[in-house]
């Protein structure tokens, strides 16, 4: 389980390790709408507006990749 509850830790521990299945839960739950999907073949969420991110941790809470 990820200790830090922010998108940076989600990116490092889930996305970079190939554990993201692009379900969209993190994008959908983000209260500031700062997440979106990258327009690449292996779609993965990314922060589109870093100034909007409040590090609330909701993206980590809903991520199935964090539970692996």
NORWOMO-V8089 format. One record per pair of residues at least 24 apart in sequence whose C-alpha atoms are under 7 Angstrom apart, sorted by the first residue. I is the first residue (numbers start at 1). J is the second residue. D is the distance in Angstrom with one decimal. If there is no record, write none. Layout:
# NORWOMO-V8089
i: {I & I}
j: {J & J}
d: {D & D}
This chain:
# NORWOMO-V8089
i: {1 & 1 & 2 & 5 & 5 & 5 & 6 & 6 & 6 & 6 & 7 & 7 & 7 & 10 & 14 & 14 & 15 & 19 & 20 & 20 & 25 & 25 & 26 & 26 & 26 & 29 & 29 & 30 & 30}
j: {66 & 67 & 66 & 55 & 57 & 60 & 55 & 56 & 57 & 60 & 55 & 59 & 60 & 60 & 65 & 66 & 44 & 65 & 44 & 65 & 62 & 63 & 59 & 62 & 63 & 58 & 59 & 58 & 59}
d: {5.8 & 6.1 & 6.5 & 6.9 & 4.3 & 5.9 & 4.7 & 6.5 & 4.7 & 6.5 & 6.8 & 6.6 & 7.0 & 6.2 & 5.8 & 6.5 & 6.9 & 5.2 & 6.9 & 5.7 & 6.3 & 6.8 & 4.3 & 6.4 & 6.5 & 6.7 & 6.7 & 6.7 & 6.5}
